[in-house]
Amino acid sequence: MEPSKAVVTHADPFPSRKTDDAMTSMTAGRPTQGTTSRITLTSDDITRELVSTHTPAALAEAGYLTGPDGHAVAGQMREHQLDEALLLGRCSTTNDVDAFYRRDEEPDEQWHARREATIAKYCARCPIAAACLELALRYPEAPQDLAVRGGVTEEDQLALADTEAERLAAARARDRAPYEQQTMRLHAARQVLGLAQTLIGLSVKPKARNKNHAELRVAVSELEPLRSDHRRATGWAA
């Protein structure tokens, strides 16, 4: 009997984009012959997969870090990935930093004309404009120090930051998570090591030794899930 094939459906966040075979096969989630499961991929699922399996350089080259699609992809990137993407920006090799910032006491009309020229020169064709904007929204400067970022003016950045406050807060939490988890792993490992090095020797009373062993087992049981989670997150088998 001929095996049934899986049906894979997803909400395509990039309906107008033509990607290469590698990108297409990855995002489409092609089924394995003989499977019967039905998989539904959301836009967030697809953008997370893109970010987790492609470098910032590859995403930029494929056009995934600019325009509306880029906003969705950049929103799934971690801070270090956004920083890496900035090195690929059109302005990354220029010393024309002044073009992005308003000068002290610069009249509105003059500044608005200058920043539009900056957007046209640098941002309009920048391959990582969305990543630049995402980083600015996620970790903004003080309002008086805001500058053109990703082709977006200071006023629009403030409006976007307010509209997307909940999403940006969640993104910052995900940025911090690896460091917080590392701290937890190190603390748990120190607990295990400390308990393992105490009450050693034949002179230790059985009651104290048994208590130490029980505490050590608890400490190990707390450490192992943290290690397993870390291995899964970094692509290693738990």
Buried (B, 14 or more C-beta within 10 A) or exposed (E): EEEEEBEBEBEEBBEEBEBEEEBEEBBBBEBEEEBEEEEEBEBEBBBBBBBEEBEBBEBBBBBBBBBEBBBBBBBBBBBEBBEBBBEBBBBEEEEEEEBBBBEEEEEEEEBEEBBEEBBEBBBEEBBBBBBBBBBBBBEBEEEEEBBBBBBBBBEEBBEBBEEBEEEBEEBEEEBEEBEEBEEBBEEBBEBBEEBBEEBEEEEEEEEEBEEBEEBBEEBBEBBEEBBEBBEEEEEEEE
